[in-house]
Amino acid sequence: MPKTWFITGASSGLGLEMTQQLLTQGHKVVATIRRAGALTKLAQEYRDRLDIVQLDLVEQESIASAVKDSFQRHGRIDVIVSNAGYGLFGAAEELTNEEIDRQIATNLTGSIHLIRAALPILRGQGGGRIVQVSSEGGQIAYPGFSLYHATKWGIEGFVEAVAQEVAPFGIDFIIAEPGPTGTNFGANLVRATPMDVYDETPAGAVRRAITEGSFEIKGDAARTVAAIISAAESETPPFRLALGSTAYSSISQALSARLSALEVQRGVANSADRQDP
């Protein structure tokens, strides 16, 4: 059955691929973009089912009105896809204050404001689904991506709490966690000015791999998006959705290592509990 979807960051990457797949399947899409004219060709082909909204998540005061106006135009929106974001690469010491602030404002704070703007309207319509596009980087970390990981770990923690708050209202969440995927993520990667002192460190090794094109990318964008859509249309979707063999392997290894560390520390953990007199 056709649904109405609201997708941020629809002009490129997974957002563009999702918009195209949904329109092909007969759904309606409210697609937000930062640059006017980014979806001109799609708009000509699907003018009756594609609603284009110009929105930059850094401009937080405009998020609530964009969400409210979209619901008013369409009457009901079934799925909100919080997808907009970008990568920032550089050792923590290399990053500027401006680079840090914009990364957090886009990937974390902007996503938080989007979700908060949608909640009362979804609650009023009797429910809905929110897909937060995170990353394997919301569960593991690569050197050189500290601020990107801070935003992804942060938004996952936010969603985990909010999902419990709004479940009684028929609102549920999916956290999508793709591994490295064949999109234009690398082309849009913001790179801090490098410091020579980090050349022979793990951050320097990752920098060279990205620059030389040897950073392994196994994920297929079309298959990744198809899996997200399938989960979002399921009656009982998974709360977290690891996408791609790299994501599955890296997240599994990280979780296993944490569990092993907890087992070692069990006695210390128990000793922190209050003891009955």
C-alpha positions in Angstrom: 0.0 0.0 0.0 1.5 3.4 -1.0 2.7 5.6 1.9 4.0 9.1 2.3 7.6 9.4 3.3 9.6 12.4 4.6 13.3 12.2 3.8 16.1 14.6 4.7 19.2 14.8 2.7 17.5 13.6 -0.5 19.7 15.2 -3.0 22.6 12.7 -2.9 23.8 9.4 -1.4 21.3 7.1 0.3 18.7 9.8 0.5 18.6 10.2 -3.3 18.6 6.4 -3.8 15.8 6.0 -1.3 13.7 8.8 -3.0 14.2 7.2 -6.4 13.2 3.7 -5.2 10.2 4.9 -3.3 8.9 6.9 -6.2 9.4 3.9 -8.6 7.3 1.8 -6.1 4.4 4.2 -6.2 5.0 6.0 -2.9 4.8 9.8 -2.2 8.0 11.5 -1.0 8.6 14.8 0.7 12.3 15.3 -0.1 14.3 17.9 1.7 17.4 19.3 0.0 19.9 22.1 0.8 20.5 23.2 -2.8 17.6 24.4 -4.9 17.3 22.5 -8.2 19.0 19.3 -7.0 16.0 17.1 -7.9 14.8 18.8 -11.0 14.7 15.7 -13.2 12.8 13.6 -10.7 10.4 16.5 -10.1 9.5 16.5 -13.8 8.9 12.8 -13.9 7.1 12.4 -10.6 5.5 15.9 -10.1 2.3 14.5 -8.6 4.2 12.4 -6.0 7.4 14.3 -5.2 7.2 17.3 -2.9 10.6 19.1 -2.7 11.4 21.2 0.4 14.5 23.3 0.8 16.0 22.7 4.3 19.4 22.9 5.9 19.4 21.2 9.3 22.0 23.8 10.5 19.2 26.4 10.3 17.3 24.9 13.2 14.6 27.5 13.4 13.3 26.3 10.0 13.0 22.6 10.9 9.8 22.7 12.8 8.0 24.8 10.2 9.2 22.6 7.4 7.9 19.5 9.2 4.6 21.1 10.1 3.9 22.5 6.7 4.6 19.1 5.1 2.1 17.4 7.3 -0.5 20.0 6.6 0.0 19.6 2.8 -0.2 15.8 2.8 -2.6 15.2 5.7 -0.5 12.2 6.9 3.1 11.2 6.8 3.8 7.6 7.6 7.6 7.4 7.7 10.1 10.1 8.7 13.7 9.3 7.5 16.3 11.4 9.3 19.1 10.9 6.8 20.9 14.2 6.2 24.5 14.4 7.4 28.1 14.3 6.3 31.5 13.1 7.4 34.3 15.1 9.0 37.8 13.6 8.9 40.7 14.6 11.0 42.4 13.8 14.3 40.6 15.6 17.1 43.6 18.0 17.5 43.4 18.9 13.8 39.8 20.0 13.8 38.8 23.7 14.0 36.0 24.9 16.3 33.9 25.8 13.3 34.3 22.3 11.8 33.3 20.8 15.1 30.3 23.0 15.6 28.9 22.5 12.1 29.3 18.7 12.3 27.4 18.5 15.6 24.7 21.0 14.3 24.0 19.0 11.2 24.4 15.3 12.2 23.3 15.5 15.9 21.4 18.6 16.9 19.6 18.9 13.5 18.5 15.3 13.7 17.3 15.8 17.3 15.2 18.9 16.3 13.8 17.0 13.3 12.6 14.2 15.5 11.2 16.5 18.2 9.3 18.4 15.5 7.7 15.3 14.2 6.7 13.6 17.5 3.6 15.7 18.4 2.2 15.4 14.9 2.8 11.7 14.7 1.3 11.3 18.1 -1.7 13.3 16.9 -2.3 11.1 13.9 -2.1 8.0 16.0 1.4 6.9 15.3 4.1 6.6 12.7 7.7 5.4 12.1 11.0 7.2 12.3 14.1 5.8 10.6 17.3 7.3 11.9 20.1 6.7 9.4 23.2 6.3 11.6 26.2 4.2 10.7 28.3 1.3 11.9 30.1 4.3 13.3 27.3 4.6 15.9 28.7 1.4 17.5 32.4 1.4 16.6 35.0 4.0 15.9 37.8 4.6 13.3 40.7 6.9 14.1 40.3 10.3 12.4 36.5 10.3 12.6 36.1 11.3 16.3 33.6 14.0 15.8 31.6 12.0 13.2 31.4 9.2 15.7 30.4 11.6 18.5 27.4 12.6 16.5 26.4 9.0 15.5 26.9 7.6 19.0 25.0 10.6 20.3 22.0 10.3 18.0 21.7 6.6 18.8 21.6 7.3 22.5 19.0 9.9 21.9 16.8 7.6 19.8 17.2 4.7 22.2 15.7 6.9 25.0 13.0 8.6 22.9 11.8 5.3 21.5 10.8 4.2 25.0 9.1 7.5 25.7 6.8 7.4 22.6 6.1 3.7 22.2 2.8 4.1 24.0 1.6 6.5 21.3 2.2 4.0 18.4 5.5 5.7 17.3 8.5 3.4 16.7 12.0 3.8 15.5 14.6 2.0 13.3 18.3 2.9 13.6 19.9 2.0 10.3 23.6 1.3 10.6 25.3 0.9 7.2 28.9 0.0 6.8 31.1 1.8 4.2 28.8 2.1 1.2 29.3 3.1 -2.4 27.8 6.6 -2.2 29.4 10.0 -2.6 30.1 10.1 1.2 33.9 10.3 0.4 33.5 13.1 -2.1 31.5 15.1 0.4 33.9 14.3 3.3 35.2 17.5 5.0 38.9 17.1 5.8 40.7 19.0 8.4 44.1 20.5 7.7 46.5 17.7 8.5 49.3 18.0 11.1 52.6 16.2 10.2 52.8 14.8 13.7 49.9 12.4 12.9 51.4 11.1 9.6 52.6 7.8 11.2 49.7 7.3 13.5 46.5 5.2 12.9 44.7 8.5 11.9 47.4 9.1 9.3 47.0 5.5 8.0 43.3 6.0 7.5 43.9 9.4 5.8 46.3 7.7 3.3 43.8 4.9 2.7 41.0 7.5 1.9 43.3 9.6 -0.3 44.6 6.6 -2.2 41.2 5.0 -2.6 42.3 1.9 -0.7 39.7 2.2 2.1 37.6 -0.9 1.6 34.0 -0.2 0.6 31.8 -3.3 0.2 28.3 -1.9 0.7 26.0 -1.4 -2.3 23.8 1.7 -2.0 20.8 0.3 -3.9 20.7 -2.9 -1.8 21.3 -0.9 1.4 18.3 1.3 0.7 16.1 -1.6 -0.4 16.9 -3.3 3.0 15.9 -0.1 4.9 12.7 0.3 3.0 11.8 -3.4 3.6 12.4 -3.0 7.3 10.4 0.2 7.4 7.4 -1.5 5.8 7.6 -4.5 8.1 5.0 -4.8 10.9 7.7 -5.6 13.5 11.0 -4.1 12.2 14.3 -4.5 14.1 15.2 -1.6 16.3 18.8 -1.6 15.0 19.6 -2.6 11.5 23.2 -3.4 10.6 23.7 -3.2 6.8 26.5 -4.8 5.0 29.0 -7.5 5.9 31.5 -4.9 7.2 29.0 -3.4 9.6 27.8 -6.8 10.8 31.4 -8.0 11.4 32.7 -4.8 13.0 29.7 -4.3 15.3 29.7 -7.9 16.3 33.4 -7.8 17.2 32.9 -4.6 19.2 30.0 -5.9 21.2 31.8 -9.2 21.9 34.8 -7.3 23.2 32.7 -5.2 25.4 30.9 -8.2 26.8 34.2 -9.9 27.5 35.5 -6.8 29.3 32.3 -6.6 31.4 32.7 -10.3 32.5 36.3 -9.5 33.6 35.0 -6.5 35.6 31.9 -8.2 37.1 33.3 -8.1 40.6 34.3 -4.5 40.4 30.8 -3.6 39.0 29.1 -5.5 41.8 31.2 -3.8 44.4 29.8 -0.4 43.3 26.3 -1.4 44.4 24.9 -0.1 47.7 25.1 -2.8 50.4 22.2 -3.5 52.7 23.1 -2.9 56.3 
